[in-house]
Amino acid sequence: MKGEKMKDYIKFIRGKVGHECIFLNFSAACIRNSKGEILLQNRGDNRGWGFPGGALEIGESYDEAVVREVREETGIEINVKRLIGIYSKYMDKYSNGDEAQTILAFFECDIKNEGNGLYDRDETKELKFFEINKTPKMFNKQHQDMMNDLKKGLAYTSYR
């Protein structure tokens, strides 16, 4: 597999280590509409609201992963503008017993094409743009910290 992409990496590695704590790498997107509202995803795993994104596959960069994951979860094609931040000291325990320290690269992205509304309905129950001060509670501390940083203006030097 050296040098090529590997799909289903998490399933592959879990087959070797079981539920033991591992590092998992994720990318997520902050996507704003023309009103400056932020796109959030109500996750299909019933964990709640978060930024669209997901796990890197072997052979993928963080920015390649966020483009792929946003397309899969929202149907939207994006351009990655810049890195907002890295969120790395977070532990997560999943309903199946898996444990991981999650490392997430958070990107500011523009909408290139709004797509045709086709996306993975198993991963996404609902998509909605929210005003920054009227967002729901995020599904985990990592995403909540990302949202809090956006609200405090810590992640941006300017807005367009």
N, C-alpha and C positions, 0 to 999 in steps of 0.2 A: 504493500500500500504506500510505500514511500513516494512522496511527491504528488500523490493524486488525492482527490477528495474522497472521503468516506462518509456515506450516509448512515444514519442510525448509530452514531458514535456512542451515545449514552447507553443504548441497548447493548452494544458490543462490550463496553467497559463494565457495565453492571453484570454481564454474564461471567466476568472474570473476578469481580470483587464483591459481588452481592450488594448488601445495603451499606457497606462500610463508607465512611466519610471520604469523599474525593473532591478535587477541584473541578468545577465546571465553569466554562467561559461562555458569557452571553454578550449580546449587543442589543441595544434598545434605541428607539428613535423618538425625539421630540419633534413632532410635526405640527405646524401651526397653519390655520387657514388665513384668508385675507383679513379677517376680523381680529387676528391674533389669538384665537382660541386654540387650545391644545387638544389633539386627538388622543383619546384613551380607548382602551379595549377592555370590555367585560369578558374575562377569560372563560373559555369553555370548560375548564376543570373546576368551575364553581368556587374559585378562590377569590374572585372579585375583580376590581379595576386595576389596570396598570398600563404602562407604555407598551406599544407594540414592539415585538422583538423576540429573540429566542437564542438557542444554543448554537455555538459554532460547530461545524463539522470539521473533521480532519482535512487539512489542505486549504481551509478558508481563512481569510483575514477577517478582522472585526467589521470592517466596512462592507465587505462582500456579504457577510452573514446578515447584517442589518437590512440590506437591500432585499435579499432573498426572503428573510423572515417577514418583513413588512408586506411584501407582495403576497406571500402565502396567507398571512393573517388578516389582511385588509383589502387586497386586490389593487392597492395603490402602488404605482411606480414612483420611487423617490430618487433624489440626488442627495448625497451626503455633503453637507457644507463644512462642518467642523466638529471636532471632538469637544463635548461639554465637560466630561470628566470620567474618571475611572472610580468605580465603587467596588471595593474589594474585601472588606472585613465583615462579611455577612455569612451567617450559617443558616441553612435551610433544611428542614426535615419534611419530606413529602409524605402523603397519605399512605403510600405503599411501604414506608419504612426507610426509603433511601435517604442518605444524609450527604450534604455537600457544602463546601465553602464556595460561594458563587462570586465570580469576578465578572463585572459588567462594564463594558464601554458604552457610554451614553453620548449619542450624536444629535446635533441639530441637523434637520433634513428639510428639504423643500419638496413639494409635490411636483413631480414631472408630468404625471398622467394619473388622473383619478380612477382610471380603470373602468371596468364594466360591472362592478359590484360582485364579481365572483371571488370568493375566498373560502378558506377552510372553516366551515361552520362548526366543526368539532372543536377547533381551537378558539373560535371567537363567537360569543353569544350576541354581542352588540358592539357597535362602534359609535362613538359620539364625541363631538367637539365640545369642550368646556371652557368657560371663562376661567382664567388662572386662579381667581379667588373663590370660585364656586365648584371646585373639583371634589369628587368623592374621596373617601379614605382609600389609599392604595392597598393592594393585596398583601404586601410584605414591607418590612422596614426599609429594605434597599430602595424600592420604588418610592416609598414615602419620603425618604431622605432626598432622592432625586427631585421630587416635586417640591419639597421644602426649599431646596437650593434654588430652584427656578423662581419660586415666590419671593425669595430674599434677594434675587438678582445676583447670586453668587456665581452662577454658571455663565453669565453673559457679561460682556463689556458694553454691548449696545443692542438695541432691537431695530429691526427694519420695519 
